[in-house]
Structures are given as structure tokens and as C-alpha cells.
């Protein structure tokens, strides 16, 4: 993996290299079948790509389950998830880390160290300003204490989710019923996964629901809920807000055998679920479902339009109809459209961000198991319709 300095060098060199546009779905010079080379250069009148902007993310790596809130974890590894290529950093002996992130990115940070489990943050948005963020990491002993405290047997390979509950003023949100904090899989939004537990005021660990039916402030003055034996995958943490204000939904990804941490403020603030959760079993339209997720993260998209803007031959900000026309007959490659109607999974539109070796898609947030990847593949299989009403679900 590469450091943030190396990543900047890669992106900047790609941006000025002849015939290459960074973040380009058609920038691999080889055809899909390994045949002749394709001229991937921009049209003569194309605008020069805008320069890349990077901003620092820095802070400390801290033990989540420590008796006090300031136990530093030395020499932890910290890496991004949701960016291509992944950026790695190593914390100092004082637990400090720093890395430079491409502007307008949406990503997670995951930390790990000897005696700890892979621990993932909530989503972070880089909105063109330096970010200072404490990264928590869960010790193996601390995780084991949560299972023993709740009287639950750990399942190998499953993860743990911890949710900090706060009031709008930042103080602990006490008195939240355990039933008001639920976990649902992205693929099954209406079906709760497992049981939530509240942290016991005396032990500081999760405890049986019958013992702690509502949230309480622990010895550090923090109210927490948690979920145990959560299989690796994408989920929403759902917290019912007081005064009939609805439900706050926070998107997380749980690593195998690791931990994910969530901060829920009862004023409803915080990063919610992806703006569009795509259901591959129903009709999908480019205008309603696909175009929005191609936009920058600041408006709820996956960040594709950071590079694929008006300066790029494959412009994702031109409006749904014009953008779909470019995908159907790619401006970068008129011979091979970005959409493979006979084999949707082989469409360069989804293949390049997920599988390419050249690091040209820094904001990619897709894997083959991601909701948006599966939804786009389903949309192509349905005929890649501009509107939902024109989609045809295959038999």
C-alpha cells in the first residue's frame, strides 16, 4: 500500500500524463479482450482537468474500552477504506497519525494493533478543510468483556458494533430504551439484526437486556449501546429520536472479526445512510437511482463527480439524459461502451472502479458486495433505462 505523499504524486502525474485522465472509467489503454490499444486521450477541445486538492486528516489512536478516555495506542496502523488506492499510515509511539486525503472524498478509517481487533470509524467526509479525528481501536480483551458482560458466546469471525448515545448538548443520552436502538442490514432495511445491549453503569461493559433495559451513563459519563455477533457487511444503525422526531439512521460497515463505532446525537445530526439504497429486485432508473450516487459526497453521492465533472470527457454532472448517453457511447472509447448489456457484471462502468490496478479512482466506494455495485449491475440487467417506468426486470 502507498503513503499519502506517494498517492499525491501518482494522482498528479496521471493528471498531466499524455492521454490519461485521472478517475477515468476508460483510462486503461488495453481493450477488455486484451486486443489493440485504444487512444484514451481527450478530444482536442477538452478542458484540462482541474488540479487535485489534498487536505490533512490527523489525530490520535485511542483504546475504546479503556478505563479512562485517554489511553493512547502506540504504533497502530491506520488505513483508509472507500478510497482507491488505500492510504496507509502508522501512528507514532505517542499514538499520533496523519495522512493527506483527496478533497470531497467519503471514506472510513480503520485502525489495528497487536492485541487489538480491526476497528472502523463512522464515515468521514473531506470537505476541503483539515480534519482532526480521534480514531478508536478495540482491544481483544475489551471485546471479550462485552460478550461476557452480556452473557453471549462470541462467534468466530463476527464483529461488534458500539454506539455512543448523546444529547444535543453533548451529554450522555440516558433513558433510551434498548428497543429504540436497532441494527438492520442494507440488503434488508426492515429486518432488525440481533439484539442491542446497553452498557452497565457499574462494569462499563454491555449487560443483559433484563439488567440494563435503558441507556445509562458509565463511569466516564458516556451512554453506550452495542450489538454482538454481527457478521461482516453493510448495516444501518437506527436510533429512535425523542419527541416524535423520527429515526436517525447511520450507515456503517462491520469488518470481519472487528469493531465498528458509531456516534448518535439525539438531535438527529450525523452522517446517515447512503442517499440512495438500491433494491435490485425492483425497477431501477438512471434518473431516479443511478445518477444521484455518481455525484459528489457533499450532496449524498459516492464522489465520482469529483473528477467526472464538466472538465472531464465522461462528465457525470451533465444531467441524467446526457450522462447516460455518454455511458452508452463513451466519449473516451466509442468502440466499447461503458455498459455491457449482455453481461452487466463485465461493464467497464462497474469493472474499472472495483477491479482496476491503475489507481485512477480515488473515491471509489464499491466492492462486489456493496449495495450500489449490486444495484447498478441490476439496473444494467434491466435494460439501463433512463426512467424507472421503462425498466424491464429479467425473468
N, C-alpha and C positions, 0 to 999 in steps of 0.2 A: 504494500500500500504506500501511498505517497503523502508527504508532508504538505501543509497548506502552501508553503513557498514554491514547492515543485508544481503544485496544481496551478498556481497563478501563471507560472512560466509556460506550462502546457497550453492553457487556455489562450494566453496572449499570443503565443507563437502560432496556434491554429487559426486565430482570427485574422492574422496578416499573411498566412501562407497562401500562395497562389492556388486558386481552385478549391479552397476549402472554406467552409463557413461553419464556425463552432455551433453546436446544438442543432446540427442539420440532420434531418431524417434521411437524406440521400447522400451523405458525405463519404460513405465507403466507396472507394473508386472501383471496386470489383462488382460485377453483376451478381445477382443472387445465385446463379448457377456456376459461378467461377469462370465465366466467359470473358469477353473482351472488356477493356476498360471503358468507363463512361466519363465524359468530361463533366465533372461536377462543379465547374466554375460558374459564377453568376452571370446573368445577362450583362451586356456591355453597359447598360444604363442603370444597373442595380446600385443602390446606395451602399456605401461602405458600412460594414457592421459597426455598431456603437462599441466603444471600449468597455471592457468588463470592469466592474467595481467590486472590490472586496472590503469587508469590514471585520474587525476582530470580535471573536467570542472568547471570553475568558472567565476565570473564576477558580473556585476550589472544589476538590473532590472530598466529600464528607460521608462518613458512615451513617446510614439511615437509622439503624436500630441501636445506636449508642445510647448510653445512659444520659449523656448531655448532648447538646446540639452542635458541638464544635469539634468533634473528633475527626481530625484530618486523616485521609488515607494517602500515604506516600506512594509515589511511583506507579500510580494506576494508569492503565491505558484508557484513552478516551477516543472514540471514533464516531463519525457521523453515519447516520443511516437515512436514506432518502435522497442522497446526492450521488452522482456518478462522475468521477470516481470517488470512492470513500476517502475521507481525510482522517488521518491518524495523528494523535498527539500523546505524549507521555507526561504525566504530572511530575512535578519536581518532588524532592524529599519533603518540601513544605506543603505538598498537595495542590500546587498551583498548575493550571493548564492554560493554554491559549492556542487559538487557530484562527485562520482567516477564511471567511465564508463568502461566497458569491452573493451579491445583493439580490433581494427579492426571493431568496430560497426558502423552502419549507423543509424542515428536517428534524430528526431526533438526535440526541447524543446518548451513547451507550458507554458505560464505564465498567471496568473489571479489574480485579487484582487478585493476587494469591490469597486464598481463604475467603473469597467473595464470589458472588454469582453475577453473571451479566445483568446489568441494571440499566433500564432505558428511561429516559426523561419523557415528559409530555412533549408534543410538537412545539418547535421553536420557529418563529418567523423572523427572517433577517430583513428588516425594513430600512436599510441604508443608514443604520446608526450602530455604533458599538454596543454590544450586549455583555453584561456581566451576569453570569448564571452559575449558581452553586449546583453541582452535579452530585446526586446521592448514589451510593452504591451499598448494596445489602450484603452483609456478611453471611456466610453459611450458617454460623451459629445463631445469628439473629433470625434467619428464615426458619430454622429448626424450632426456635422458641415460639414462633407464631403457630406452627402446626401443633405443638404440644400444648400450648395455651388454649387452643380451640378444641383440643381433643380429636384432631383429624390426622389420619395417616397420609403422609406425603406419597404422591405417585411420581415415580421416576420420570424425568423429562418435562413435567408440568411446571408452570410458573406461578408466581404470586403477584397480586395487584394490591397496592396500598393507596388509599385515598385520604388526603388531608381535607378536613371539612372546616371552612372558616366562615365567619360572618362578614358582612360588607366592611366592617371596621377593622378586619384582620384578626379579631379574636377568635378563639375556638368556638365552633358552632356546636353547642351541646343540646341534647334533647332531640336529635334527629333519629327517627325510628329506623331500625335496621331494615325494615321493608321498603324504606324510601331510597335506598341505595342499591341499585341493581347493575348487573353486567349482562350485556347482550352481544352476540356475535354479529358482525356486519352482515354476514350472509343470512342471518335470521333475526332481524331487528325487533321482532315482537316476542321473542322467547328468551327469558332470563337464563343465564348460565350459572349454575351453582348457587351457593348461599353466601350472603355477606355476613361479616362478623364485625363487632366493634371492639376497640382496644379497651382493656380493663384499666381502671384508674390506678389500681394497686401495682399490678405487674408490668404495665406498659406493653403487654402483648395482647394479641387477639384472644377473645374468650368466647365460650359457648353463647349462643343467642339467648338462651334462658337466663344466663348470668348477667349479660350486659345487653338488654334489648334496645337501648338508645345510646347515642354517642355521648361520651364524657371526655373531659379534659384529662390528659395523662399527666405524669409528673413534670413534664416540660411545658404543660399548659396547651397541649395540642390535641385536638379531637381527630381520630382516625378511624376509618373503616377499612376492611380488607376482604379479598377473595383468595381462596386457596385452591390448589389443583386445577389451575387454568391452563388448558392446552395452548400451545403456541398458536398465534393467529391475531387477527384484527378484531377489535371489540369497541363498543361504546360503553363508557361508564355513565349511568343515568342517575341523577340526583334530583329528587322532587324538591322544588323551591317552596319556601313558606308563603303564606298569604295568597295562595292560588295563582302564583306567578308562572306556573308551568313546570317543566322539567329541563334541567341543564344536561346536555349531552356532550361528553368529551371523548374524542377519538384516541385510542391507544393501540399499540402493537405489543404483544406479550412475547418475549423471547423464550425459546425452549429452555426449561430449567432455570429461568432467570426471574427478574422482578421488573415490574413497571410501576412508576409512581405518578400520581395524579393529584392536582390541586383543584379543589372545587370551592368556589366562593358562592355563598348563597344569594349574592346579588345577580347571579347568572352570568358574570363575566368569565372569560376564558375561551380558549380555542375549542370549538365544538366539533361535531362530526364533519366529515367531508361534505361540502356543499351539495354534492350530488352522490348519493349512494345508488348505484345502478343495479337494477334487478334483471338479470339476464333471461328470466323466464317470461317477461312481458315485452311489449313492443317498445323499441328504443328509437329515438330520432336524434339526428345530429344537432339540430337547433336546440331542442329541449334538454338533451342529456350529454352529448359529447363535447360540443363547442364550449360550454361553461368550464369544463375541467381542463381545457387547454390554456386557460387564461392564467395571469399571474396570481401568486398565492394571496396577495393583498385583497383580492376580490373573490377568494374562495377556490381558485383553480389550483392545478398541480405545478404551476410555474413554467410551463412550456413557452408561454408568450414572452418570457423574459428575453429570450433570444429570437424566438419566432415572431418578431414584431414587424412593423412596416418596413424596416430596413432589410428584412430577410426575404429571399425569393419564395420561401414557403411560409407565408405570413398567416399566423393564426389569429390575427386581430382584424381581419378584413371583413368580418361579418360571417355568419354561418354559411350562406349560399356560396360566397366567393371562396371561403376557406375549403369547403367540401370540394369545389371544382378543382382547386389546386391539389388536393389529395387524390382525386380521381385521375387527374392528368398532371403529375408532379412537375412543377416548373424546373426542378433540378434534374429530373430524369424522365423525359417524355416517353421513353421506351418502356419503363417499368413503373406503373402507377404504385402509389403507396398502399393501395388496398387490393388484396388478393381475394377476389370473390369466390374462387373455387376452394381455397384453403385459407380461411381467415387467420389462423394462427401463424401462417407464413407471411403475413402482410408486413412489409418494412415499417409501416406506421407503428406497429407494436414490437416488431423484432428488434429494431435498432435501439430504442431506449432501454430494452431489457437485456439484450444479449451482446451488443457491440463491444469490441475490445478497445477501439479508439475512444478515449474519454471525452466524447463530444456532447454528452447530455448530463450536465451537472445537476439539473433539477429533477432528474427522473425520480419518480416516487412509486414505480410499478415493479412488481415481481409477478411471476406467473400465477401466484395465489392471491394477488391483490384484487380488490373489488373492481377498481377502474379498468385493470387489464382484462378481467373476465367480461366486464360489461362491454368494452369496445370490441372484443372478439365476437360477442353475441350480436352486437349491432351490425357488424360486417356480415355475419351469417344471415341476418335478417334482410339483407339487401342494401345496407349502408344508406338508408333513407334519410332525406333531409328532414322530414317530419315524422313523428310517431305514427300518424294515421296511415302512412304509406309503407310502413314496415310489414314484413311477412315472416312470421315465426315458422321456421322449418319444421317439417313433420318428424 
